């Protein structure tokens, strides 16, 4: 029914999870551009743009016989691959700022993150990707007692996994300040490459341009900025 009700675009998430029976029905609907309502004897035409998302490798699912090959080729018209959050750390600051504002508004509070919390967020590998980040931010907004959220407020599983991830990736542990400095430098360098101006990069990172300029000068990552 949502195909008929939709007036523009329908987004179907977790397409790799649907059962074989639903796969067959979806394939027919896409091929014929029509659906049958429950109890109806005549089909109803629809003209809707469809977007699909999955965290599974559908090509491998096809090889394993868990996803229909004909449906795969029917929906795989313009594929867009999004890297996991751990491989795009420059997005973490912007996502954090966006959802912090959202949950501040939802719960009618004005919580802020201590700078080292954002640095820990950047170091963490986020196995649950953006959904995990959103969950952590909402939890922190709810449970933190002070206006500023600190490292002490972070859930233990996050800090525990962060230490494990870092140890596995880097070998012997370095002093925390050295680790955070390396992460901060990497994020600053990446943001200055991606954004056209210092102001835009600072906005994405959720800090003042003057702060970004000072930090960039500290790490000697730029010579001239706008």
FIVEX-234085 format. One record per residue (C-alpha): residue in one letter; z, y, x. Coordinates in Angstrom, 2 decimals. Each point is the difference from the previous one (the first is absolute). Example, Ala and Ser with C-alpha at 12.3 -4.5 7.8 and 13.67 -1.06 7.14 Angstrom:
! residues 2
+--------+---------+---------+---------+
! residu !       Z !       Y !       X !
+--------+---------+---------+---------+
!      A !    7.80 !   -4.50 !   12.30 !
!      S !   -0.66 !    3.44 !    1.37 !
+--------+---------+---------+---------+
***
This chain:
! residues 226
+--------+---------+---------+---------+
! residu !       Z !       Y !       X !
+--------+---------+---------+---------+
!      X !    0.00 !    0.00 !    0.00 !
!      X !    0.62 !    2.37 !    2.89 !
!      X !   -3.70 !   -0.14 !    0.92 !
!      X !   -0.83 !    1.46 !   -3.40 !
!      X !    2.83 !    2.55 !    0.08 !
!      X !   -0.75 !    1.24 !    3.52 !
!      X !   -2.10 !    3.15 !    0.05 !
!      X !   -0.91 !    0.04 !    3.69 !
!      X !    1.54 !   -2.26 !    2.63 !
!      X !    2.15 !   -3.13 !   -0.20 !
!      X !    2.06 !   -1.02 !    3.05 !
!      X !    0.87 !   -3.70 !    0.27 !
!      X !    2.61 !   -0.68 !    2.66 !
!      X !    0.74 !   -3.40 !    1.60 !
!      X !   -3.37 !   -1.38 !   -1.04 !
!      X !    0.50 !   -2.91 !    2.40 !
!      X !    2.95 !   -1.24 !   -2.08 !
!      X !   -1.81 !   -0.65 !   -3.29 !
!      X !   -0.41 !   -3.56 !   -1.26 !
!      X !   -3.33 !   -1.88 !   -0.03 !
!      X !   -0.19 !    0.36 !   -3.77 !
!      X !    0.39 !    3.77 !    0.13 !
!      X !   -2.50 !    0.15 !    2.88 !
!      X !   -2.61 !   -1.68 !   -2.20 !
!      X !    0.64 !    2.40 !   -2.90 !
!      X !   -0.10 !    3.03 !    2.30 !
!      X !   -3.28 !   -1.15 !    1.55 !
!      X !   -1.61 !   -0.36 !   -3.40 !
!      X !    1.23 !    3.44 !   -1.09 !
!      X !   -1.39 !    1.60 !    3.15 !
!      X !   -3.35 !   -1.74 !   -0.26 !
!      X !   -0.55 !    0.68 !   -3.67 !
!      X !    1.79 !    3.36 !   -0.17 !
!      X !    1.62 !   -1.16 !   -3.21 !
!      X !    3.21 !   -1.54 !   -1.27 !
!      X !    1.18 !   -1.93 !   -3.04 !
!      X !    3.08 !    1.28 !   -1.77 !
!      X !    2.50 !   -2.65 !   -1.10 !
!      X !   -1.26 !   -1.45 !   -3.27 !
!      X !   -3.27 !    1.92 !    0.11 !
!      X !   -3.38 !   -1.67 !   -0.48 !
!      X !   -2.10 !    2.71 !    1.64 !
!      X !    0.27 !    1.39 !    3.53 !
!      X !    0.89 !    3.63 !    0.79 !
!      X !   -1.94 !    1.81 !    2.71 !
!      X !    1.85 !    2.08 !    2.62 !
!      X !   -1.12 !    2.38 !    2.72 !
!      X !    2.86 !    0.28 !    2.47 !
!      X !    0.27 !    0.43 !    3.77 !
!      X !    2.21 !   -2.69 !    1.51 !
!      X !    2.10 !    0.15 !    3.17 !
!      X !    1.67 !   -3.10 !    1.40 !
!      X !    2.74 !   -0.38 !    2.59 !
!      X !    1.56 !   -2.93 !    1.82 !
!      X !    1.98 !   -0.70 !    3.14 !
!      X !   -1.66 !   -3.39 !    0.36 !
!      X !   -3.08 !   -0.90 !    2.03 !
!      X !   -2.29 !   -0.85 !   -2.90 !
!      X !   -2.66 !   -1.50 !    2.27 !
!      X !    2.58 !   -2.49 !    1.24 !
!      X !    1.19 !   -0.56 !   -3.57 !
!      X !   -3.58 !   -0.87 !   -0.95 !
!      X !   -0.25 !   -2.49 !    2.88 !
!      X !    3.27 !   -1.60 !   -1.11 !
!      X !   -1.27 !   -0.30 !   -3.57 !
!      X !    2.67 !    2.30 !   -1.44 !
!      X !   -2.37 !    2.82 !   -0.98 !
!      X !   -3.40 !   -0.26 !   -1.64 !
!      X !   -2.84 !    0.77 !    2.37 !
!      X !   -2.17 !    1.48 !   -2.77 !
!      X !    2.81 !    2.34 !   -1.07 !
!      X !    0.62 !    1.03 !    3.61 !
!      X !   -3.59 !    1.12 !    0.47 !
!      X !    0.03 !    1.67 !   -3.40 !
!      X !    2.96 !    2.25 !    0.87 !
!      X !   -0.56 !    0.42 !    3.76 !
!      X !   -2.58 !    2.79 !   -0.36 !
!      X !    1.58 !    2.86 !    1.97 !
!      X !    2.91 !   -1.46 !    1.98 !
!      X !    2.65 !    2.36 !    1.39 !
!      X !    2.44 !   -1.37 !    2.54 !
!      X !    3.38 !    1.74 !    0.34 !
!      X !    2.03 !   -0.71 !    3.12 !
!      X !    3.63 !   -1.11 !   -0.43 !
!      X !    2.53 !    2.79 !    0.33 !
!      X !    1.16 !   -1.17 !    3.43 !
!      X !   -3.50 !    0.72 !    1.34 !
!      X !   -0.14 !    3.57 !   -1.36 !
!      X !    3.38 !    1.53 !    0.94 !
!      X !   -1.35 !    3.54 !   -0.41 !
!      X !   -0.08 !   -0.63 !   -3.79 !
!      X !    3.72 !   -0.80 !   -0.19 !
!      X !    1.22 !    3.61 !    0.17 !
!      X !   -2.36 !    1.13 !   -2.77 !
!      X !    0.82 !   -2.97 !   -2.24 !
!      X !    3.70 !    0.51 !    0.62 !
!      X !   -0.17 !    3.68 !   -0.93 !
!      X !   -2.03 !   -0.77 !   -3.13 !
!      X !    2.35 !   -2.65 !   -1.36 !
!      X !    3.14 !    1.81 !    1.05 !
!      X !   -1.14 !    2.96 !   -2.10 !
!      X !   -0.87 !   -2.34 !   -2.88 !
!      X !    3.41 !   -1.68 !   -0.06 !
!      X !    1.85 !    3.28 !    0.53 !
!      X !   -1.70 !    1.22 !   -3.16 !
!      X !    0.63 !   -3.26 !   -1.86 !
!      X !    3.74 !   -0.05 !    0.73 !
!      X !    0.45 !    3.80 !   -0.01 !
!      X !    1.32 !    0.19 !    3.57 !
!      X !   -1.10 !    1.72 !    3.20 !
!      X !    0.42 !   -2.63 !    2.71 !
!      X !   -1.43 !    0.52 !    3.48 !
!      X !   -0.63 !   -2.38 !    2.90 !
!      X !    1.60 !    0.48 !    3.39 !
!      X !   -2.75 !    0.20 !    2.66 !
!      X !    1.05 !   -3.27 !    1.64 !
!      X !   -0.41 !   -1.85 !   -3.32 !
!      X !   -3.68 !    0.87 !   -0.07 !
!      X !   -0.24 !   -1.14 !    3.62 !
!      X !    1.53 !   -3.35 !   -0.95 !
!      X !   -2.45 !   -0.26 !   -2.90 !
!      X !   -2.84 !    0.46 !    2.49 !
!      X !    1.35 !   -2.69 !    2.32 !
!      X !    0.51 !   -2.58 !   -2.77 !
!      X !   -2.89 !   -2.44 !   -0.67 !
!      X !    0.21 !    0.12 !   -3.85 !
!      X !   -0.92 !   -3.62 !   -0.83 !
!      X !    0.03 !    1.00 !   -3.68 !
!      X !   -2.37 !    2.91 !    0.68 !
!      X !    0.10 !    3.09 !   -2.25 !
!      X !    1.91 !   -1.77 !   -2.79 !
!      X !    2.86 !   -0.69 !    2.40 !
!      X !    0.01 !    3.61 !    1.20 !
!      X !    0.14 !    1.27 !   -3.61 !
!      X !    2.84 !   -2.41 !   -0.79 !
!      X !    2.02 !    1.12 !    3.03 !
!      X !   -0.45 !    3.70 !   -0.77 !
!      X !    1.07 !   -0.39 !   -3.63 !
!      X !    3.03 !   -2.06 !    1.04 !
!      X !    1.04 !    2.64 !    2.55 !
!      X !   -0.32 !    2.80 !   -2.55 !
!      X !    2.21 !   -1.94 !   -2.41 !
!      X !    2.73 !   -1.28 !    2.31 !
!      X !    0.40 !    2.73 !    2.61 !
!      X !    3.07 !    2.11 !   -0.62 !
!      X !   -0.89 !    3.03 !    2.11 !
!      X !   -2.94 !    2.34 !   -0.46 !
!      X !   -1.46 !   -1.12 !    3.33 !
!      X !   -0.91 !   -3.67 !    0.34 !
!      X !    0.95 !   -1.36 !    3.44 !
!      X !   -0.60 !   -3.21 !    1.94 !
!      X !    3.38 !   -1.26 !   -1.21 !
!      X !   -1.42 !   -0.03 !   -3.55 !
!      X !   -2.92 !   -2.29 !    0.90 !
!      X !    0.12 !   -3.55 !   -1.41 !
!      X !    1.12 !   -2.55 !    2.56 !
!      X !   -3.04 !   -2.19 !   -0.46 !
!      X !   -2.23 !    2.90 !    1.09 !
!      X !    1.88 !    0.75 !    3.20 !
!      X !    0.43 !   -3.71 !    0.75 !
!      X !   -3.71 !   -0.75 !   -0.37 !
!      X !   -0.90 !    3.16 !    1.90 !
!      X !    2.00 !   -1.18 !    3.01 !
!      X !   -1.57 !   -3.45 !   -0.23 !
!      X !   -3.53 !    1.42 !   -0.28 !
!      X !    0.52 !    2.32 !    2.92 !
!      X !    1.50 !   -2.71 !    2.20 !
!      X !   -2.92 !   -2.33 !   -0.74 !
!      X !   -2.58 !    2.72 !    0.66 !
!      X !    1.42 !    1.74 !    3.03 !
!      X !    2.12 !   -2.54 !    1.83 !
!      X !    3.32 !    1.32 !    1.40 !
!      X !    1.62 !    2.63 !   -2.20 !
!      X !   -0.01 !    3.58 !    1.20 !
!      X !    2.61 !    2.62 !   -0.83 !
!      X !   -0.44 !    1.15 !   -3.61 !
!      X !   -0.76 !    3.58 !    1.03 !
!      X !   -2.83 !   -1.19 !    2.24 !
!      X !   -1.43 !   -2.12 !   -2.79 !
!      X !    0.14 !    2.84 !   -2.52 !
!      X !   -1.53 !    2.42 !    2.51 !
!      X !   -2.94 !   -2.38 !    0.51 !
!      X !   -0.52 !   -0.35 !   -3.74 !
!      X !    0.27 !    3.74 !   -0.55 !
!      X !   -2.54 !    0.70 !    2.70 !
!      X !   -2.43 !   -2.57 !   -1.44 !
!      X !    0.29 !    1.45 !   -3.50 !
!      X !   -0.49 !    3.57 !    1.24 !
!      X !   -3.04 !   -0.95 !    2.06 !
!      X !   -1.55 !   -1.86 !   -2.92 !
!      X !    0.64 !    2.80 !   -2.50 !
!      X !   -1.54 !    2.61 !    2.31 !
!      X !   -3.10 !   -2.18 !    0.36 !
!      X !   -0.38 !   -0.54 !   -3.74 !
!      X !    0.62 !    3.53 !   -1.28 !
!      X !   -2.03 !    3.11 !    0.75 !
!      X !    2.91 !    2.35 !    0.54 !
!      X !    3.63 !    0.02 !    1.07 !
!      X !    1.01 !    1.19 !   -3.47 !
!      X !   -1.75 !   -2.93 !   -1.72 !
!      X !    1.51 !   -2.50 !    2.42 !
!      X !    3.48 !    1.48 !   -0.51 !
!      X !   -0.41 !   -0.16 !   -3.77 !
!      X !   -0.99 !   -3.68 !    0.19 !
!      X !    3.05 !   -0.74 !    2.16 !
!      X !    2.33 !    1.96 !   -2.27 !
!      X !    1.18 !    2.41 !    2.69 !
!      X !   -0.46 !    3.69 !    0.81 !
!      X !   -2.99 !    0.96 !    2.19 !
!      X !    2.41 !    1.57 !    2.49 !
!      X !    1.87 !   -3.32 !    0.28 !
!      X !   -3.23 !   -1.90 !    0.55 !
!      X !   -1.09 !    2.53 !    2.62 !
!      X !    3.31 !   -0.39 !    1.83 !
!      X !   -0.14 !   -3.79 !   -0.09 !
!      X !   -3.67 !   -0.06 !    1.06 !
!      X !    0.90 !    2.25 !    2.92 !
!      X !    2.87 !   -2.30 !    0.89 !
!      X !   -2.35 !   -2.96 !    0.33 !
!      X !   -2.87 !    2.13 !    1.37 !
!      X !   -2.32 !   -1.53 !   -2.59 !
!      X !   -2.04 !    3.18 !   -0.58 !
!      X !   -1.06 !    3.04 !    1.97 !
!      X !   -1.46 !    2.22 !   -2.70 !
!      X !    0.64 !   -0.15 !   -3.72 !
!      X !   -0.86 !    2.13 !   -3.01 !
+--------+---------+---------+---------+
***
